[in-house]
Amino acid sequence: MGNGSMDSGSVASGSVNSGFIELEQVEKVFDVRKKTGFLKSERRQVRAVDSISFTVARGEMVGYIGPNGAGKSTTIKMLTGILTPSGGRVRVAGIDPSRERTRLAQRIGVVFGQRTTLWWDLPLIDSYRLMHRMYRIPDVRYRENLDRCVELLELDGLLDVPVRQLSLGQRMRGDIAAALLHDPEVLYLDEPTIGLDVISKAKVRDFLRDLNAERGTTVLLTTHDLQDIEQLCSRVMVIDHGRLMYDGPLAGLHEVGDSERTLVVDLERELPPIQVPSARVVRVEGPRQWLAFPASESAAPLVARIAAEYPLVDLSVREPDIEAVIAKMYAGQAERAVS
C-alpha cells in the first residue's frame, strides 16, 4: 500500500484507490482563542490535520506515528465520527463517519490509551454486560467473544474487580476486550501500550497479532513505541504538523530518516572503546558502553562480533525515538533542498 515517499504530494496521489479506510485531502481546523490582555483575546485558526490522503486495505495492520500534537488523535476522531472534517472526504467501509456515526459504531472498535470506555466504579464484567446490551450482540456471539478475550488477554480473576482497582496494564487489556465484543471489522488503537510494563506489552501485542491473523481485523495503531510497529505492522505512516510525511515500510523509514539504534553493552571490566564495523561508540561509563548503529540493519551480527571479541556480561538494544527519526527526516529534506 505504502510508496515509501517522504513527499506528501506523492503520498496523496498514490492513495486514492478504493480501500476499506479512505481519506482524501482531509483537513481539520480548530478556532482557538488566546488571551492577550484583561478582557481581551484574539482568535486564530490551528490546522491540526492538513490535506491528508491515504487508504488502508481490509485486513491491514498499519502504524500511524508522529510526535505529540502531530494530528494522530484528531485523525482517529474523524475516522470514528467524533469530529467532523473541515474539508476533504472520509470513508470507512463505505460509510461517512460524521454523518452515520451510529451505523459505523457497529463496525468499529476504539481504544484510547489515555482514557477508558469502562465504567469506573463497576466490576469489569458489568461494563461488558452493558456493552452486550448497547450493541445488541447476540447472546451466543457475546459469550464466545467474551470467553476468547478473557482467555487470551488473561482477564480471568479480574471480571469481578471494580475498574478503578485495576492496574493500568489490566485496565488496558480490559479496554481492548471491550472494543472487540461486537466483532468490529476495524480496530483503532491510540497508544494502547502507554505506561505498560514489558510483560503486559508483550501480551497485548501477541493478542493483536493473533486477532489480525485469525479474523482479518483491520488495525490502525498510533503509538510512540517503535517496537509496537516493528512487531505488528508491515506499513507505517508518519504524520507531523498535520501533514503526511512518509508512507511505507518501517525499514524504509529508518533509511529515509537515517536513524540509529543504540546497543548498550556491559563488559566484565572497564576497557577502551569497542571497535567493530558498522557501529561507533557514543558514550562510555566504566564497564558500560553505548554503541550507535544503523536502525535498518540487524543487531545480530554486531552482537555476535562483540560477544566473540569482548568479555560480555549483558546487553540491550534501544530503539530510536520517533521524534529523533522525524527530525532527521526534516534535516535530510533541507539538505536535498539546498543541494
C-alpha positions in Angstrom: 0.0 0.0 0.0 2.7 2.5 1.0 5.0 4.0 -1.5 7.8 4.9 0.9 8.0 8.6 -0.2 8.6 11.5 2.0 6.8 13.9 -0.2 3.2 14.4 1.0 2.0 15.2 -2.5 3.2 11.9 -3.9 1.8 10.1 -0.9 -1.6 11.6 -1.6 -1.5 10.9 -5.3 -0.8 7.2 -4.7 -3.6 6.8 -2.1 -6.8 7.5 -3.8 -7.6 3.9 -4.9 -10.5 2.2 -3.2 -9.8 0.9 0.3 -11.5 -0.1 3.4 -10.4 3.1 5.1 -10.1 6.2 2.8 -9.1 9.7 3.4 -8.9 12.2 0.6 -7.4 15.7 1.1 -8.8 15.7 4.7 -8.4 18.8 6.8 -9.3 19.7 10.4 -9.1 23.3 11.5 -9.8 24.5 15.1 -10.7 28.0 16.1 -8.6 28.9 19.2 -8.9 32.0 21.4 -5.8 33.3 23.0 -5.9 35.8 25.9 -3.9 38.9 25.0 -4.8 41.1 28.0 -7.5 42.0 30.5 -10.9 41.1 28.9 -9.1 40.9 25.5 -8.4 37.9 23.4 -7.5 37.1 19.8 -8.9 34.4 17.6 -6.7 32.2 15.4 -7.0 29.0 13.5 -5.0 25.9 14.2 -4.7 23.4 11.4 -4.5 20.0 13.2 -4.7 17.9 10.0 -3.6 19.4 6.7 -4.7 17.8 3.4 -4.0 14.2 4.3 -4.8 11.4 1.9 -4.3 7.6 2.4 -6.1 4.3 2.1 -5.9 1.2 4.2 -7.0 -2.1 2.8 -9.2 -4.6 4.6 -7.1 -6.7 7.0 -4.0 -4.4 7.0 -2.2 -3.5 10.3 -0.8 0.0 9.9 1.2 2.1 12.2 0.3 5.8 12.4 3.0 7.6 14.2 4.3 11.1 14.9 5.2 13.4 17.8 2.8 14.8 20.3 0.4 17.3 18.7 1.1 15.9 15.2 -2.6 15.2 14.4 -2.8 11.5 15.1 -5.6 11.5 17.6 -7.5 14.1 15.5 -7.4 11.8 12.6 -8.7 8.9 14.6 -11.5 11.0 15.9 -12.5 11.9 12.4 -12.4 8.2 11.4 -14.8 7.4 14.2 -17.1 10.3 13.7 -16.3 12.1 16.9 -15.0 15.0 14.9 -16.3 16.3 11.5 -13.6 17.2 8.9 -13.2 20.8 7.9 -12.6 19.7 4.4 -12.0 16.6 2.3 -13.6 13.2 2.2 -13.5 10.3 4.8 -15.0 6.9 4.3 -14.8 3.8 6.5 -16.3 0.6 4.9 -18.1 3.0 2.5 -19.6 5.0 5.4 -19.2 8.7 6.1 -18.3 8.6 9.9 -19.6 12.1 10.7 -22.9 11.5 9.0 -23.6 7.9 10.1 -21.8 7.6 13.4 -24.3 5.2 15.0 -24.3 2.9 12.0 -20.5 2.9 11.8 -20.2 2.2 15.6 -21.4 -1.4 14.9 -18.4 -2.0 12.7 -15.5 -0.3 14.6 -13.7 -0.7 17.9 -11.7 2.1 19.5 -9.2 2.0 22.4 -7.8 5.3 23.7 -4.8 4.6 25.9 -5.3 7.9 27.8 -8.9 7.2 28.7 -11.1 4.3 29.4 -14.5 3.3 28.0 -15.2 1.1 31.0 -17.4 2.2 33.9 -15.0 3.3 36.7 -16.9 2.1 39.8 -18.4 -1.1 38.3 -16.8 -4.5 38.2 -15.3 -5.2 34.8 -17.9 -7.8 33.9 -20.7 -5.2 34.4 -19.1 -3.0 31.7 -19.1 -5.9 29.4 -22.8 -6.7 30.1 -23.7 -3.1 29.4 -21.9 -3.3 26.1 -23.7 -6.6 25.3 -27.0 -4.7 25.5 -25.8 -1.4 23.9 -24.5 -3.2 20.8 -27.3 -5.7 20.8 -24.8 -8.5 20.5 -26.5 -12.0 20.1 -26.0 -13.9 23.3 -24.0 -16.8 21.8 -21.7 -14.4 20.0 -21.2 -12.3 23.1 -20.4 -15.4 25.2 -17.9 -16.7 22.6 -16.1 -13.4 22.2 -16.0 -12.7 25.9 -14.6 -16.2 26.7 -12.0 -15.7 24.0 -10.9 -12.3 25.2 -10.8 -13.4 28.8 -8.5 -16.3 27.9 -6.1 -14.6 25.5 -5.9 -11.3 27.5 -5.7 -13.2 30.8 -8.6 -11.4 32.4 -9.9 -14.4 34.4 -9.9 -13.4 38.0 -10.4 -9.7 37.1 -14.0 -9.8 35.9 -15.4 -9.1 39.4 -12.9 -6.3 40.2 -14.1 -2.7 40.0 -12.3 -0.9 37.1 -10.8 1.7 39.5 -8.9 -1.1 41.3 -7.3 -2.4 38.2 -3.7 -1.7 37.3 -3.0 0.3 34.1 -2.0 -2.9 32.3 -5.1 -4.7 33.5 -7.4 -1.9 32.5 -5.8 -1.6 29.1 -6.4 -5.3 28.4 -9.9 -4.8 29.7 -10.5 -1.9 27.3 -9.2 -3.9 24.4 -11.6 -6.7 25.2 -14.5 -4.2 25.5 -13.7 -2.9 22.0 -13.8 -6.4 20.5 -17.0 -7.9 22.0 -19.1 -6.9 19.0 -16.6 -8.3 16.4 -15.6 -4.9 14.8 -14.1 -5.0 11.3 -11.7 -2.3 12.1 -9.9 -1.5 15.4 -8.4 1.9 16.1 -5.7 1.8 18.8 -4.5 5.1 20.2 -1.4 4.5 22.4 -2.6 1.0 23.6 0.6 0.1 25.3 1.3 3.5 27.0 2.6 3.1 30.6 2.5 -0.7 30.4 5.3 -3.0 31.7 7.3 -5.3 29.3 5.1 -8.3 30.1 1.8 -6.5 29.6 3.1 -5.0 26.3 4.0 -8.5 25.1 0.6 -9.9 25.9 -1.2 -7.1 24.1 1.0 -7.4 21.0 0.5 -11.2 20.9 -3.2 -10.8 21.1 -3.4 -8.2 18.4 -1.2 -10.2 16.1 -3.5 -13.3 16.6 -6.6 -11.2 16.1 -5.4 -9.9 12.8 -4.2 -13.3 11.6 -7.3 -15.2 12.6 -10.1 -12.7 11.9 -8.6 -10.4 9.4 -9.4 -7.4 11.6 -8.1 -4.1 10.1 -5.9 -2.3 12.7 -4.8 1.3 12.7 -2.3 1.8 15.5 -0.9 5.1 16.9 2.0 4.7 19.3 5.2 6.3 20.5 6.8 2.8 20.9 8.5 1.8 17.6 8.6 -1.8 18.9 4.8 -1.9 18.7 5.2 -1.0 15.0 8.1 -3.4 14.4 6.2 -6.4 15.9 2.8 -5.7 14.5 2.8 -3.6 11.3 4.2 -4.1 7.8 3.4 -0.5 6.9 3.9 2.8 8.8 2.7 6.3 8.1 4.4 9.3 9.7 2.4 12.5 10.4 3.9 15.8 11.7 2.3 19.2 11.9 -0.8 17.7 10.4 0.9 16.5 7.2 1.7 13.0 6.0 5.5 12.9 5.8 6.0 9.2 5.0 4.0 6.1 3.9 5.8 2.8 3.5 7.7 0.0 5.3 9.4 0.7 8.7 12.8 -0.2 7.2 12.3 2.5 4.6 11.5 5.0 7.3 14.8 4.2 9.0 16.6 4.6 5.8 15.0 7.9 4.9 15.5 9.3 8.4 19.0 7.8 8.6 18.0 6.8 12.2 20.2 4.8 14.6 19.6 2.2 17.3 21.7 2.0 20.4 23.4 -1.1 21.7 24.1 -0.9 25.4 27.0 -3.2 26.3 28.0 -4.2 29.8 31.6 -5.6 29.9 33.3 -7.5 32.7 35.7 -4.6 33.3 36.5 -1.2 32.0 38.0 -1.3 28.6 38.9 1.1 25.8 36.0 1.9 23.4 34.8 -1.1 21.4 35.9 -1.2 17.8 33.6 -3.2 15.5 32.4 -2.5 11.9 29.1 -0.6 11.3 28.9 0.8 14.8 30.5 3.6 16.8 30.9 4.2 20.5 29.0 7.3 21.6 29.4 7.0 25.3 31.5 5.2 27.9 30.8 4.9 31.7 33.1 2.4 33.4 32.4 -1.1 32.0 29.3 0.1 30.2 29.5 1.4 26.6 26.8 2.7 24.2 27.2 1.9 20.5 25.1 3.5 17.7 24.4 1.5 14.6 22.0 2.0 11.6 18.4 1.1 12.6 17.9 -0.5 9.2 20.5 -3.2 10.0 20.1 -6.3 12.2 21.7 -6.2 15.6 22.5 -9.9 15.5 25.9 -9.7 13.6 27.0 -6.8 15.8 26.1 -8.7 19.0 27.9 -11.8 17.7 31.0 -9.9 16.9 31.2 -8.2 20.3 30.4 -11.5 22.2 33.3 -13.2 20.3 35.9 -10.5 20.9 35.0 -8.9 24.3 34.2 -10.1 27.8 30.5 -9.5 27.6 28.2 -9.6 30.7 24.9 -8.2 29.3 23.5 -6.1 26.6 20.3 -4.4 25.4 19.0 -2.7 22.3 17.3 0.7 22.5 15.1 1.9 19.6 15.3 5.4 18.2 12.8 7.9 19.4 10.1 8.7 16.8 10.8 12.4 17.3 14.5 11.8 16.5 13.6 9.9 13.3 11.3 12.7 12.1 13.9 15.4 13.0 16.5 13.6 10.8 13.9 13.3 8.0 13.5 17.1 8.1 17.2 17.5 8.1 17.6 15.3 5.1 14.8 17.2 3.3 16.6 20.5 4.0 19.9 19.2 2.7 18.4 18.0 -0.5 16.6 21.3 -1.0 19.8 23.2 -0.6 21.8 21.0 -2.9 
